[in-house]
Amino acid sequence: MTLKQLEAFYWSAILGSFALAAERLFMTQSALSKRIQDLEIEIGIPLFDRSGPRARITEAGENILSKAEQLLSLRDEIIMAARGPAALHGVCRFGVSELMAMRYLPAIVAMIRSAFPEVVLEPRVAVTKELLEDVEKGETEFALAPGFSVDPGIMSETFCHVPLFWVAAPGLIASDGPILAEELQAHPVISMSSKAGSTLQLQNLSARHGLRFRRVLASNSPEAVAAATIAGLGVALLAGPFVERYIREGQLVRLTVESLLDVPDLPYSIHWRADNGRLLAKKLREITLDICRERR
């Protein structure tokens, strides 16, 4: 039994796919399958059920999965004890929302490269639901995204709260006082896609108060939403830190709305699988969380 065999088994079980595991380990699928087969011969029992269209982990495989993770983490601890953290190597795939990428990604990459120069970083920028789904499936080590997962197997630790602003092009809505719900609903809402954190907040607001907004555009790009709003096509609900520069430049104005339309600040958290106890993953999460807390 070798650590390479256990690594092939571990990633195949976590990702639920031999193809994805082979990609993760930078090897061919046939080579990965051979390692798992050799491990099964060594143990004397199948670890995957291959009778269906897709291999599924067996009960025996489930029973040894945590032990395999412990051995892989122990390997990393031995390497760190002997040669220091710079000797650790591997691939870290993590998710990050566009706002978090703008605020933290350069610092995260610089710090991790300094501490673990042999680790290959593969960030993915996406919207909230997609980022959480990647974590749930084990395709990323962690994600920086708003909200919380409904999966009880996902851990979340909040590091900041981001205000959401109602904005519009100057002169689109003329009002001497707070804008009422009826006035705001008369304009299209230019929104992110249904999987974005700001859109989820808008949907919650609508459901709580029975509001009916006509949504247009529905883009995954906040830049596209801002551009359409600047063009006067409607109003938008966007993260304050993102739109502040447009407000300073006079391209957008922040709308003062009645209390009914106030949207709670969006909590941003780092999310990871509760069963992800690997040493390297833990160290990279700690670095990332420290940076986010220092710079919030």
C-alpha positions in Angstrom: 0.0 0.0 0.0 1.4 3.4 -1.0 0.5 7.0 -0.3 0.0 7.6 -4.0 -2.6 4.8 -4.1 -4.4 6.3 -1.1 -4.2 9.8 -2.7 -5.8 8.4 -5.9 -8.5 6.7 -3.9 -9.1 9.8 -1.7 -9.6 12.3 -4.5 -11.8 9.8 -6.5 -14.0 9.4 -3.5 -14.2 13.1 -2.7 -14.9 14.3 -6.2 -17.0 11.3 -7.2 -15.2 10.9 -10.5 -12.1 9.1 -11.7 -11.8 11.7 -14.5 -11.9 14.7 -12.1 -9.5 13.0 -9.7 -7.0 12.3 -12.5 -7.2 15.9 -13.6 -6.6 17.0 -10.0 -3.5 14.8 -9.7 -2.1 15.7 -13.1 -2.2 12.1 -14.4 -4.1 9.9 -16.8 -7.3 8.3 -15.8 -6.0 4.9 -16.7 -3.0 5.4 -14.4 -5.2 6.6 -11.6 -7.5 3.6 -12.0 -4.5 1.2 -11.9 -3.5 2.7 -8.5 -7.0 2.2 -7.1 -7.1 -1.3 -8.4 -3.7 -2.1 -6.8 -5.0 -0.7 -3.5 -8.2 -2.8 -3.7 -6.0 -5.9 -4.3 -3.9 -5.0 -1.3 -6.9 -4.4 1.0 -8.8 -7.4 -0.5 -12.2 -5.7 -1.1 -13.6 -3.3 -3.7 -13.6 0.3 -2.7 -15.8 1.4 -5.6 -18.9 -0.2 -7.2 -18.3 -0.1 -10.9 -21.5 -1.9 -12.0 -23.3 1.3 -12.9 -22.6 4.0 -15.5 -20.6 5.8 -12.8 -18.3 4.3 -10.1 -19.7 4.8 -6.6 -17.8 4.4 -3.4 -18.6 1.2 -1.4 -19.3 1.0 2.3 -15.8 -0.3 2.8 -14.5 2.7 0.9 -16.5 5.0 3.1 -15.1 3.3 6.2 -11.5 4.0 5.2 -11.9 7.4 3.7 -11.2 9.3 6.9 -8.1 7.1 7.6 -6.8 7.8 4.1 -7.2 11.6 4.8 -5.3 11.2 8.1 -2.4 9.5 6.4 -2.2 12.1 3.7 -2.2 14.8 6.3 0.4 13.0 8.3 2.6 12.9 5.2 2.4 16.6 5.0 3.2 17.0 8.7 6.3 14.9 8.3 7.4 16.9 5.3 6.8 20.2 7.2 8.7 18.9 10.3 11.7 17.9 8.2 11.9 20.6 5.6 9.5 23.4 6.6 6.3 24.6 4.9 8.0 25.6 1.7 8.5 22.0 0.9 4.8 21.2 0.7 3.4 20.9 -2.8 0.1 20.4 -4.4 -2.8 22.2 -6.1 -5.2 24.5 -4.3 -8.4 25.2 -6.1 -10.5 27.8 -4.4 -13.5 30.0 -5.3 -13.9 33.7 -4.9 -16.7 36.1 -5.8 -15.8 39.0 -8.1 -15.9 41.6 -5.2 -13.7 39.5 -3.0 -11.3 38.9 -5.9 -11.0 42.7 -6.3 -10.4 43.3 -2.6 -8.3 40.3 -1.5 -7.1 38.0 -4.3 -3.7 39.7 -5.0 -2.8 39.7 -1.3 -4.0 36.1 -0.9 -1.9 34.9 -3.8 1.2 36.8 -2.7 1.0 35.5 0.9 0.4 31.8 -0.1 3.2 31.9 -2.6 5.5 33.3 0.0 4.6 30.6 2.6 4.1 27.7 0.2 6.1 28.4 -3.0 5.5 24.9 -4.4 1.7 25.1 -4.2 -0.1 25.7 -7.5 -3.0 28.1 -7.0 -6.1 27.8 -9.2 -8.7 30.4 -8.2 -12.2 30.4 -9.8 -14.2 33.6 -9.9 -18.0 33.0 -9.9 -21.3 33.9 -8.3 -22.5 32.7 -4.9 -24.4 29.5 -5.6 -21.8 28.2 -8.1 -19.0 28.8 -5.5 -20.9 27.0 -2.8 -21.8 24.1 -5.1 -18.1 23.7 -5.9 -17.3 23.4 -2.2 -20.1 21.0 -1.6 -18.8 18.7 -4.4 -15.2 18.9 -3.2 -14.0 20.6 -6.4 -12.6 23.5 -4.4 -10.8 23.6 -1.0 -12.8 26.7 0.1 -14.7 29.7 -1.2 -15.0 33.4 -0.3 -18.6 34.1 -0.9 -21.7 35.8 0.7 -24.3 33.9 2.6 -24.3 30.4 3.9 -24.7 26.9 2.5 -27.8 24.9 3.2 -25.6 21.8 3.3 -24.9 20.8 7.0 -21.6 19.4 5.9 -20.3 22.9 4.9 -18.6 25.1 7.5 -18.7 28.9 7.2 -16.9 31.6 9.1 -17.9 35.2 8.5 -15.2 37.8 8.2 -17.0 41.0 7.0 -20.4 42.5 6.1 -20.8 44.4 2.9 -23.5 47.1 2.5 -25.8 47.0 -0.6 -26.7 50.3 -2.3 -29.7 51.1 -4.4 -28.3 53.1 -7.3 -29.4 54.8 -10.5 -28.2 57.2 -13.2 -28.4 60.8 -12.1 -31.8 62.3 -12.8 -33.5 59.0 -13.5 -35.6 59.3 -10.3 -36.5 62.8 -9.1 -37.5 62.8 -5.4 -37.1 65.2 -2.5 -37.5 62.5 0.1 -37.1 58.8 0.5 -38.2 56.9 -2.6 -41.3 54.8 -1.9 -41.7 51.2 -3.0 -44.3 52.1 -5.6 -41.8 54.6 -7.2 -39.0 52.1 -7.2 -41.1 49.3 -8.7 -42.0 51.6 -11.6 -38.4 51.1 -12.9 -36.8 47.9 -14.1 -34.2 46.4 -11.7 -30.9 45.6 -13.5 -29.6 42.6 -11.5 -27.0 40.0 -11.3 -28.0 36.4 -12.1 -30.3 34.5 -9.8 -27.2 32.8 -8.2 -25.6 36.1 -7.0 -25.7 37.2 -3.4 -27.2 40.6 -4.1 -30.0 39.0 -6.2 -30.8 36.5 -3.5 -31.1 39.5 -1.1 -33.4 41.2 -3.6 -35.5 38.1 -3.8 -35.8 37.8 -0.1 -36.9 41.5 0.1 -39.5 40.9 -2.5 -40.9 37.8 -0.8 -41.0 39.5 2.7 -43.0 42.5 1.5 -44.8 41.2 -1.6 -42.9 43.5 -3.9 -42.9 43.0 -7.7 -39.7 44.1 -9.5 -39.3 43.7 -13.2 -35.7 42.3 -13.6 -33.7 42.9 -16.7 -30.2 41.9 -17.9 -29.4 39.3 -15.2 -25.7 39.3 -15.8 -22.9 37.5 -13.8 -20.8 40.6 -14.2 -21.3 43.6 -11.8 -19.4 45.7 -14.4 -22.1 45.0 -16.9 -24.9 45.7 -14.4 -23.2 49.0 -13.5 -22.8 50.0 -17.2 -26.5 49.3 -17.9 -27.5 51.3 -14.8 -25.3 54.2 -15.9 -27.0 54.1 -19.3 -30.3 54.8 -17.5 -31.9 51.5 -18.2 -33.1 51.0 -14.6 -32.1 50.9 -11.0 -29.7 48.4 -9.4 -28.9 46.9 -6.0 -25.1 46.5 -5.9 -22.3 46.1 -3.3 -21.4 49.5 -1.8 -17.6 49.0 -2.1 -18.0 48.2 -5.8 -20.2 51.2 -6.8 -18.5 53.8 -4.6 -16.2 54.8 -7.4 -19.1 55.3 -9.8 -20.8 57.5 -7.2 -17.6 59.6 -6.7 -17.3 60.1 -10.4 -20.9 61.2 -10.7 -21.9 58.3 -13.0 -24.3 56.9 -10.4 -26.2 58.2 -7.4 -27.1 56.3 -4.3 -30.9 56.3 -3.8 -32.4 57.2 -0.5 -35.3 54.7 0.0 -38.0 54.2 2.5 -37.2 51.7 5.3 -39.3 49.0 3.7 -36.7 48.8 0.9 -33.7 48.7 3.1 -31.6 45.6 2.5 -29.4 44.0 5.2 -25.7 44.1 4.7 -24.4 41.0 2.9 -22.3 38.7 5.2 -19.2 37.4 3.5 -17.7 34.1 4.8 -15.1 31.5 4.0 -16.8 28.2 3.3 -15.3 24.7 3.4 -16.3 21.1 3.7 -16.4 19.9 7.4 -14.7 16.7 6.4 -11.8 18.5 4.8 -9.1 18.0 7.5 -6.1 18.0 5.2 -3.2 19.9 6.6 -2.4 22.0 3.5 -6.0 22.9 3.0 -6.3 24.0 6.6 -3.1 26.2 6.4 -4.3 27.9 3.2 -7.7 28.6 4.8 -6.0 30.2 7.8 -3.8 32.4 5.6 -6.8 33.5 3.6 -9.0 34.2 6.6 -6.2 36.2 8.3 -5.9 38.4 5.2 -9.6 39.0 4.9 -9.9 40.0 8.5 -7.0 42.3 8.4 -8.2 44.2 5.3 -11.9 44.2 5.8 
